[in-house]
Structures are given as structure tokens and as C-alpha cells.
Amino acid sequence: MKKLGALEWTKVVINHQGWRLITCIWLHAGVIHLLANMLSLIFIGIRLEQQFGFVRIGILYLVPGFSGSVLSSLFIHNNISVGASGALFGLLGAMLSELITNWTIYTNKASALLTLVVIIVINLAIGILPHVDNFTHIGGFLTGFLLGFILLPRPQLGWLEHGNSPVRTGLKSKYKPHQYVLWVASIVLLVVGLAVALVVLFREEDGNEYCTWCHYLSCVPTSRWDCNQNN
């Protein structure tokens, strides 16, 4: 897996093979791993692509996948990581932020929000098991959540119903004020967060030194398993 482009801290930072932050997304640990990710991608991705187009959803897949790899490399130095889970969690995060920023146009919004939150929580909870890289999940989810506010806001209903004409609709703005606020805030947080993470990573620093408890986000030790092999 290392020869094919798996994610490993030493290869990325010491050997300057930053391309592994991307290539690991297309590698999988086995047939079951591949099928699980592909089924998830079909279930989540098709609906999003139909609504927003392949360009925006492609960005929402690749950028969170990359960011998840960055966060994983910051905290996990001794193991290799492969899979599209970070990218898939990015799509989940984008679905959540899309629902929030376009809240007023949805019916049954409360049930949709509850269902989505339950799915996200269950999948993140699975990540605390050994041999699962939950840092990739978290990094991908947070990035997708921010990107959703940037890429997926929908115009106000009046614009859609009257040919996008502000004169005919009487609306001064295509988007609501809160959508603009979330758009600006998300851009700032995303750019600053990713820039800081990359600087810390390539300075060969360990994220666990800045956050001594964060390793529990990826594996919680119990009497049934040991997390030392994951850290």
C-alpha cells in the first residue's frame, strides 16, 4: 500500500511526498472496504450531484478528502491510512450545512435534520474503534461542513419563481443575509484552518503535543482492545 500511495506521516513530511495526501483517497484496505465506501458514495453523492452539479460536488469530495488526510497526518504518525472516508464525511458535512443555510425552503426540516445528525453521530462513533482513522473522518466532515455554506446556498424562493429578476420579485438580494454571513465566515475559517494545519504538519510537529486528549477522538481504549497501536 505504501508503494501505491498510502498516507504515512514519514513519507509525506520527511520524504516530501505530499501527493499522498490525495492519492490515499483512491486506495482501500480490501474489497469490503471498497464496497462500503462506494455504496456510501452512491447513496449520498448521486442526490447531491443531481441537485448541485458534478463540479461543486467534485470539489466537495476532493477538498475534504485532502483536509482529512492533513488532520490524520497531524495526529497519527506510526500507521498508514487509506480510503475515501474523509471525502464521504465531507459530503455528509455539506449536506448538514446545506440544510442549515437553506432552512426556509425545506419541508419536514426537523425530521431531515434529526436523521442526518443521527447518521453522522453513528458514523463518528464507529471511528473510536481501533484500526479506524477517525481524524480523517473529522477533518473531512468539518471541511465539508464549511464548504457547504460556500458552495451550496440556494437563492430565495422569489428569485427562483420569477426568473431570477430582482425587479419582478421585489427582492433586493438574491440570498438572505445569514447566507452571506455564513459564506464569509466559512471562507475565513476554511482558509485559515487549512493553512495553519499545513504549516504545523510540514514543520514536522505532532498535533498531540497541542491537544493531549485528541487521540481519544480516534480510539477509546477499553478492556477489549488497546489503542497504542493506533497512535
Legacy VTK file of the C-alpha trace (Angstrom):
# vtk DataFile Version 3.0
C-alpha trace
ASCII
DATASET POLYDATA
POINTS 231 float
0.000 0.000 0.000
2.901 2.344 0.688
4.203 1.905 -2.853
0.774 2.711 -4.280
0.407 5.996 -2.383
-0.982 5.222 1.072
-0.921 8.011 3.641
2.024 7.831 6.040
3.474 10.718 8.050
7.111 9.851 7.355
6.575 9.646 3.608
4.571 12.879 3.489
6.676 15.077 5.773
10.195 13.645 5.869
10.326 12.406 2.267
8.294 15.368 0.937
5.692 13.161 -0.769
2.760 15.496 -0.252
0.854 13.885 -3.129
-0.003 11.058 -0.732
-2.498 13.398 0.927
-4.599 12.951 -2.224
-3.699 9.504 -3.582
-4.685 7.722 -0.373
-8.315 8.644 -1.093
-8.419 6.162 -4.001
-6.810 3.269 -2.137
-8.714 0.813 0.039
-7.739 -1.874 2.519
-9.791 -4.589 0.829
-12.892 -5.439 -1.168
-15.270 -4.913 1.771
-13.739 -1.504 2.496
-14.074 -0.534 -1.165
-17.681 -1.727 -1.463
-18.720 0.048 1.740
-17.277 3.337 0.528
-18.708 3.004 -2.977
-22.193 2.199 -1.685
-21.998 5.204 0.615
-20.853 7.378 -2.280
-23.763 6.215 -4.448
-26.269 6.764 -1.650
-25.005 10.265 -0.779
-23.347 11.535 -3.926
-25.994 10.904 -6.591
-28.629 13.082 -4.922
-26.167 15.902 -4.314
-24.821 15.772 -7.873
-28.323 15.854 -9.331
-29.135 18.966 -7.314
-25.871 20.913 -7.499
-23.877 19.533 -10.436
-20.697 17.499 -10.682
-18.275 20.451 -10.383
-19.387 21.586 -6.941
-19.801 18.041 -5.660
-16.391 17.123 -7.084
-14.882 19.958 -5.055
-16.862 18.815 -2.027
-15.356 15.362 -2.444
-11.711 16.208 -3.126
-11.073 19.098 -0.731
-12.488 17.355 2.375
-10.610 14.194 1.382
-7.389 16.220 1.291
-8.163 18.015 4.569
-8.981 14.746 6.283
-5.587 13.403 5.238
-3.901 16.518 6.629
-5.596 16.186 10.027
-4.827 12.479 10.131
-1.143 13.141 9.439
-1.037 15.702 12.240
-2.112 13.197 14.875
-1.212 9.727 13.562
2.472 9.178 12.781
3.006 5.432 13.088
0.247 3.939 10.931
-0.706 4.140 7.281
-4.175 5.233 6.202
-6.197 4.635 3.035
-9.781 5.111 1.917
-12.353 7.667 0.823
-13.968 8.059 4.237
-12.740 11.631 4.677
-14.254 12.626 1.340
-17.532 10.878 2.184
-17.712 12.627 5.541
-17.148 15.852 3.636
-20.326 15.157 1.683
-22.186 14.463 4.933
-20.916 17.729 6.383
-22.002 19.574 3.252
-25.473 18.029 3.478
-25.774 19.337 7.030
-24.648 22.881 6.231
-26.792 22.934 3.077
-29.826 22.097 5.178
-28.954 24.835 7.670
-28.232 27.608 5.172
-31.316 26.768 3.057
-33.517 26.068 6.066
-36.553 28.084 4.980
-37.114 26.272 1.678
-37.391 22.787 3.191
-40.471 20.961 4.410
-40.120 18.386 7.199
-36.834 20.112 8.010
-36.740 18.984 11.650
-37.006 15.300 10.757
-34.418 15.716 7.987
-32.023 17.398 10.424
-32.543 14.726 13.084
-31.992 11.896 10.603
-28.822 13.464 9.242
-27.395 14.184 12.703
-28.065 10.601 13.834
-26.277 9.221 10.752
-23.279 11.500 11.352
-23.055 10.687 15.074
-23.256 6.931 14.475
-20.515 7.049 11.846
-18.255 9.197 14.024
-18.875 6.851 16.960
-17.698 3.917 14.847
-14.482 5.861 14.370
-13.455 5.440 18.008
-12.896 1.730 17.361
-9.321 0.554 16.731
-7.972 0.435 13.165
-10.339 3.237 12.112
-8.835 6.635 11.267
-11.389 8.967 12.818
-9.168 12.017 12.335
-9.712 11.639 8.602
-13.459 11.497 9.234
-13.429 14.584 11.451
-11.208 16.615 9.133
-13.322 15.718 6.122
-16.574 16.448 7.929
-15.500 19.877 9.199
-14.184 20.886 5.777
-17.316 19.681 4.009
-19.464 21.486 6.573
-17.733 24.800 5.822
-17.692 24.217 2.063
-21.428 23.558 2.115
-22.039 27.124 3.281
-19.773 28.369 0.480
-20.900 26.230 -2.456
-24.474 25.156 -1.749
-26.601 28.179 -0.757
-29.840 28.400 -2.737
-31.416 31.697 -3.898
-34.532 32.976 -2.175
-37.748 31.432 -3.457
-38.842 34.653 -5.176
-35.786 34.590 -7.427
-36.453 31.020 -8.467
-40.151 31.571 -9.128
-39.793 34.758 -11.199
-36.872 34.089 -13.476
-34.176 35.438 -11.138
-35.282 39.033 -11.686
-34.960 41.373 -8.676
-37.389 43.824 -10.315
-40.164 41.278 -10.736
-39.681 39.679 -7.321
-39.262 42.848 -5.290
-36.265 41.254 -3.559
-33.144 43.361 -3.220
-30.825 40.431 -2.683
-30.585 37.016 -4.280
-29.566 35.443 -0.976
-30.633 36.048 2.596
-28.340 37.994 4.974
-27.497 34.940 7.073
-26.322 33.129 3.925
-23.833 35.903 3.184
-22.588 35.885 6.786
-22.113 32.115 6.775
-20.411 32.318 3.363
-17.799 34.848 4.526
-17.217 33.192 7.900
-16.786 29.768 6.297
-14.232 31.029 3.772
-12.163 32.641 6.531
-12.309 29.593 8.808
-11.523 27.175 5.994
-8.554 29.094 4.589
-7.038 29.891 7.995
-7.629 26.412 9.397
-6.160 24.579 6.426
-3.191 26.945 6.191
-2.348 26.535 9.877
-2.711 22.753 9.672
-0.366 22.527 6.670
2.242 24.766 8.314
2.195 22.701 11.504
2.341 19.450 9.533
5.335 20.350 7.375
7.200 21.809 10.340
7.282 18.164 11.492
5.280 18.887 14.627
2.968 16.469 16.405
-0.625 17.565 16.848
-0.839 15.531 20.056
1.553 17.999 21.693
-1.000 20.765 21.188
-4.003 18.643 22.142
-3.124 15.935 24.653
-6.612 14.415 24.718
-7.377 14.474 20.984
-6.124 10.914 20.463
-9.324 9.748 22.181
-11.260 11.083 19.196
-9.816 8.295 17.055
-9.670 5.426 19.528
-11.027 4.980 23.047
-9.168 2.235 24.963
-11.223 -0.455 26.677
-10.597 -3.847 28.238
-11.277 -5.396 24.819
-8.661 -3.517 22.773
-5.503 -1.446 23.038
-5.165 1.879 21.244
-1.378 2.167 21.450
-1.004 0.560 18.038
-3.196 3.325 16.581
-1.190 6.247 17.988
LINES 1 232
231 0 1 2 3 4 5 6 7 8 9 10 11 12 13 14 15 16 17 18 19 20 21 22 23 24 25 26 27 28 29 30 31 32 33 34 35 36 37 38 39 40 41 42 43 44 45 46 47 48 49 50 51 52 53 54 55 56 57 58 59 60 61 62 63 64 65 66 67 68 69 70 71 72 73 74 75 76 77 78 79 80 81 82 83 84 85 86 87 88 89 90 91 92 93 94 95 96 97 98 99 100 101 102 103 104 105 106 107 108 109 110 111 112 113 114 115 116 117 118 119 120 121 122 123 124 125 126 127 128 129 130 131 132 133 134 135 136 137 138 139 140 141 142 143 144 145 146 147 148 149 150 151 152 153 154 155 156 157 158 159 160 161 162 163 164 165 166 167 168 169 170 171 172 173 174 175 176 177 178 179 180 181 182 183 184 185 186 187 188 189 190 191 192 193 194 195 196 197 198 199 200 201 202 203 204 205 206 207 208 209 210 211 212 213 214 215 216 217 218 219 220 221 222 223 224 225 226 227 228 229 230
